[in-house]
Amino acid sequence: MTIKERILVVDDELDICLVLKIVLENNGFIVTYYCNPILALNEFKSNFYDLIILDIQMPNMNGFQLYYEIRKKDIKSKICFVTASENITDITYKFPPGYTIIKKPIENNDLIRIVKSLLNK
């Protein structure tokens, strides 16, 4: 039996969460999602997720703030960011080095390719 990899998605847009959940689950992953970053942090399980996908622009707590709070609890999980921002270079100065940014919208095949690549690093 193959162990399925667990992915956490945190995005304030419910439709984005649901689409990512469906696409990822259809490709064999177990997905948990939250539309509220504070709730995601409060219910976060350390060393449980293989990959965490964080939206950068969210109310109450942005993806970078959530990233740093998660890192206090879990240094093992791989993390990438998603954004709908047109100008990614404007936000990269805030960006932790060595992390992947996924630009929304993204084609399903590209998403799966990136996720598999990140999980295999």
N, C-alpha and C positions, 0 to 999 in steps of 0.2 A: 504494500500500500504506500502511495506517495504522500508525503506530508505537504499540504498546501501552504503556500506562503500567505501571511496575513498583511493586509494593507490598511492603513488608516488614512481617510480622506477628511480634511477639514476645509470647508468652503462655505461662505455665508449664503451662497445661492443654492437652494434646494435642488433645482433642476440640474445643476452641474454635478452635485453629489450623486443624484440618482443615475445620471448618464454614466459617470465614472464607475459607480457600483455595478451597473449592468454590464458594461463593457469588460471590466476586470473580472467579474464573476464568470462571465461567459468564456473567459480564457483561463479558468481554473484557480483563481485567487479567492481568498476569503476577505471580504471587505466590510469594514465598519466605517460609518461616516457621521460627522457632526456638522451642523450649520452654525453652531455657536462655539467660537474658539475657547471661551472661558469654561463652558461645559466640557468641551473636549479635554482641556487641561485637568479639570477637577476629576474626571473619570478616567484619566490616562493610566494605562497599565504598563509599568516599566518592563523592558525586555520581552514584550509580548508581540510587537509588530516587527515585521521584516522591513517594511518600507512605510514612510509617512509622507503623504502628499499634502502640502500646505498652500492655501491661497495666500497671496501676499497682502492684498487689500481687503481687510475685513473690519467691521466696526468693533469697538471696545478693545480689541487686541489684534494687531496686524500679524501677518505670518512670521515676520522676523522676531517679534516679541514672543510669540508662541514657540518658535524654534528654540530660543534661548531658555525658556522655561522648561521645555521638554528635555533639553540637553542636561539640565540639572538633575533630572530623574532617570535619564536613559542615554547612555553614550553609544550604545550598540546599534540601534535602529538606523537604517539609512533614511535620509530625508531629501526630498526635492520640493521645489516650489512651483506654483502655477500662477500665471498672471494674464489679465486681459489688457494690460497696459500697452499702449502703442510704442512707447519709448523705453525699452528695457534698459538702455544705458543710463537713464536717469536714476534707476533704482539699484544698479549693480554696486555702487559704492557702499551701500548698506549690506550687501550680500555677503554671507559667510563664504570664504574662499573654498573652491573645489566643489560647489554644489550646482546642481542642474536646475535650470529654469525652463518650465514647459509653458509655451505661449498658447493661450486660449484664443480661438477654438483650435483643437488639434484633431487630426484624423485618427480614427480608432486604431488602425494598424501602426501608426507612428507612436501612439500612446503605449501600446503593448510592447513595441520594440524598445522604447526608452525604459519602461518599467523592467523588462527582462534584463536589459543591459545593466541597470542600476543594481538589481538583485544579484547579478553575477559578478559584481566587482568585489 
